[in-house]
Amino acid sequence: MILKSKDFKLGAGLSAFCLFLLLFLIPNQVGPLTEADAMMPVLITCFILLLAVLLMAQAWRGRTQEKPAEEAVPAEHRSSPLTLAVVVGIMAAYAWLLELTGFVLTSLVAMVILFLIFGVRNWLTIGAITVATLGGLYLCFETLLGAPLPVGTFIENLME
């Protein structure tokens, strides 16, 4: 019996999307799944597929709550349309600035702003998570995968 139908539907939708990516979109747009060019999209898609299946399993055997989810979350922690619009704006600015200022600087500023928007005020927490995340991503992409991250034209001009 499915106890959390919204979670199950979300997991099923994500699973279907990931299968579409793996069976159709990645092979047609990037190349065969066995080639090096397709490795990163395949890894990300498989990770999302794993999380979607875990979400469906949790929804299948999860326990129901006494209160509906909307009542269980305090009003000050609920998402508002304004918060959503601000986050979408930050992501658009991030995509636009990535080429100009590079991955490290753009990601650092975006993460700090997002932490502040979502109510995290402990600077030690913000700094530790931001540095660990950016350091881990830099290590994974630059060192392990050999995929260079954008440096940014502004940073390149400063380095010359």
Secondary structure as UniProt FT lines:
FT   HELIX           5..20
FT   HELIX           21..25
FT   HELIX           26..29
FT   TURN            33..34
FT   HELIX           36..38
FT   HELIX           39..61
FT   HELIX           69..72
FT   HELIX           75..77
FT   HELIX           81..101
FT   HELIX           103..117
FT   TURN            118..119
FT   HELIX           123..138
FT   HELIX           139..145
FT   HELIX           153..159
//
